[in-house]
Amino acid sequence: MPEVIAVYSPGGEVVGAAPRDEVYARSLWHASAGVILRSGDGTRVYVHRRADTKQVMAGLWDCVAGGVVDPGETPLQTALRELREELGVSGVELEFLHSLAWESGPGEGLGGPEGLRCHLFGYQAFWDGEVSHQPSEVAEGRWMSHAELAALLPGPFAPDSRILAEHFLTTS
């Protein structure tokens, strides 16, 4: 059975739902939410490499535990779910950081002929406990300083998370 995700308008309102493959193939607007996981003292960020089997952005580095918003789910609920699923972290409070509409653009190898179109919702959480990867989502990961994260951004990094990371680094 195909995974169904929430479909959004260009302005950011939920307008329906569709199978994920259709959303990507037709470049429909959708939403994703994720969490930048910071150490308790705020000096480090958890950075991970996406599993090579991911449908989009496979094998790229990332600093956001996140995913698409499901039908009937709020971005906050998505962020909490994804943090728990991808990194095994739960029972933390999330602080809203930033939201924006993002388009990958045509020809970038993401989504359909017009690229991916996504409303991004970014949060942060502070955590000093154990991080436990879900192997289907995360290939490897480690804590990095803000400077190490900034140095990694120009390389093979998930482009949507790069935008949230750049905002985070300039405002934290």
N, C-alpha and C positions, 0 to 999 in steps of 0.2 A: 504494500500500500504506500503510495507516495506521501512524502512529508508535506503538509500544508502549512503555509506561513501567512501572516497578516500582510495585506496589500494596502499601501498608503497613497494618498494624493501627493502631488508635488508640494503642496502646502503643509503637509504633515498630518493630515487627518486619516484615520483608518477608514477605508472604503470597501473592504471585502477581504477575501482570502483566496489563495490559489496554491497549487502545487509548487514547491520550490523550483523544480526544473523549468516550469513555465514562467515563473517570475524572472529567473535568470535569462532564459532564452528570449523573452519578449522585452527585456530591460524595464520591467515594471518597478515602480517605486515601492520600497519596503523599508523596514527599520531593523537596526541592530542595536544592541546595548551591551556594554561591557565595563569591566572594572580594571583600573590600574591598581595593582596590589603593591602597597608600600610597606616597608618595615615599620615597626612601632614608633621608631624615632624619626621616621620620614626621610631618612638619608639614602635609602636604597629602594629600588623598584624590581619586582620579579619579572624577568624577561624569559620568554620561551620560544622554541622553534616549533612551528605548526607541523603536525604529522604529514608525512609525504602522501598520505591517502586522502587528505581533505579535498572536497569538491572544488573549492576556490582558494587561491593563495597557498597552495600546498608547499611545505618545506620552508616557507619564509619565516623570518624572526618576527616576534610580536611582543607587545607589552600589555595587551588587553585580553583578559579572559572574557570572551563574549560570544554572541551569536545572534541569530535572527529572532525577531519578536514573533511569537506564536499567536494565532487567533485568540482573542479574549485575554491576552496577557498585556500588562503594562511594561514599559521599558525597565522600570525598577525591578519588577518580578523576573524579567528576562536576565537582568544583570546578576541578581542573587542566584538564580538557577545555574547560569553559566559558570559563575565563580565556584560554586559547589561541584558541578560536573567536571570542569576542566582541571581545577587545581585542588579540589577537595577541601575548600575553605568555606565554612558556614558559621553562623552566629555572630557575624560582624555587621556593624552599621555602615551603610554606604552614604557617601557624600557626593551630591551631584556636582560635576565639573563643567560640562559643556555639551551643547548639542548643535548640530549643523546638518545641512543637506549636502550630500557628497555624490559626485558622479565621476566614475573612473574614466569615462570618455570612450569613444569608439576606437577600435584598433589596439586596445591595451590588453587584449586577451582575457578580459573579465566580462562575464555575462553575455548578453546578446549583441546584435550589431551596434547598438548605441551604448554598450558597456553596462556597468552596474550603476543603479540609482538607489541610494540608500540614505535614510535619515539616521544619523549616528547619535547615540546617547551615551555619554561618558560619565563614569563615576570613579571614585577612589575609595579604598578601604585600607586600614592599617592592621598589620598582622605580624606576629612574631612566632607563630606556631608552625607546625609541619605543613609542607606543601606536597600533595600527592597527585601526580599526573594521571589523567585518563589517557591510556596509550593511543586510543583512536583519535584523540584531539591534539596531544602534545608529545613531541619526540624527545625533547630535552628542555631543561630550564635551569636558571640560577638567578641569584640576587646580583644586581648591578648598581653602581653609583649613578647619579644623574649624569655625570660626565661620560661614563661608559655607555649609557643609553644613547646620549646625544651623538657619540662617535659611531654607533651602530646604525643610526637612522638612515644615512645615505646609501647603505648597502641593501642587500636583499631583505627588505622589511615590508610587512603588509601595509599597503598604501593607505587604507582607511585608518588603521591604528597609528600610522606615522603622523597623520593630521592631529589626532587626539594627543599623541605624545608631544608633538611640537608645542601645542597649546599648553599642555601640562608643564613642560619645562620652562616656558616663558612666564608662567603665572605662579609657579610654586616657589 
